[in-house]
Amino acid sequence: MARTIGSEGARTEAAIREAAARLFARHGFEGVSMRRLAEEVGVQAGALYRYFPTKQALLADMMADHLRRLLDAWEAEPKPRADPPAELAAFARFHVRYHVDRRDEVFVNYMELRSLAPDHFSQIAALRDAYEAPLRDILARGARAGQFHVPDLPVTAMALVAMLTGVTRWARPGGRLDADALADLHAALALGAVRAPHPEPSCFTPA
């Protein structure tokens, strides 16, 4: 855990996280030194170590924080019950809306898994598994009810998450589709991917 001192410390820690996400997304984890990060934040390099003892600890802390906030947001999200197609659509909409405006965080959390030390990787993998568990449950119940075609549950879940997360790589603010339209479109795509009997109509409008 990062160590902070009072409200000023909390602001500095937040600034470090924001700058690290921005720089890691742009230059890669290995391409950013603690000195470069300190320059971006506007503090002395030694000050960073009051919050994060190593760059590896910073990366792991950033990823864990992102995933815990994601889990909390999903827990608080209103959800349909006992209706796998509606639940899958709700998960897809939530995932797209939550991630689309967090491009740097998402990029770092997916692309820099390779940079984690083994103990940190295990921690982050457990948090990701906790987030994806409800999706696997929705898919399993839909398959048992004959509502979904799911030939391989783990692969289908991973493929859906990859598709839904991929919106952060190409969607841009001010684009043709706003966040709600993107969420609706991806909900329809998710339902179509598992051959739901009555997928929601696509909101896609050709350019």
PyMOL commands that set and color helices and strands:
alter all, ss='L'
color gray80, all
select helices_A, chain A and resi 6-27+29-31+34-41+45-48+55-76+84-100+103-111+113-115+118-144+153-165+167-170+179-193
alter helices_A, ss='H'
color red, helices_A
deselect
rebuild
show_as cartoon
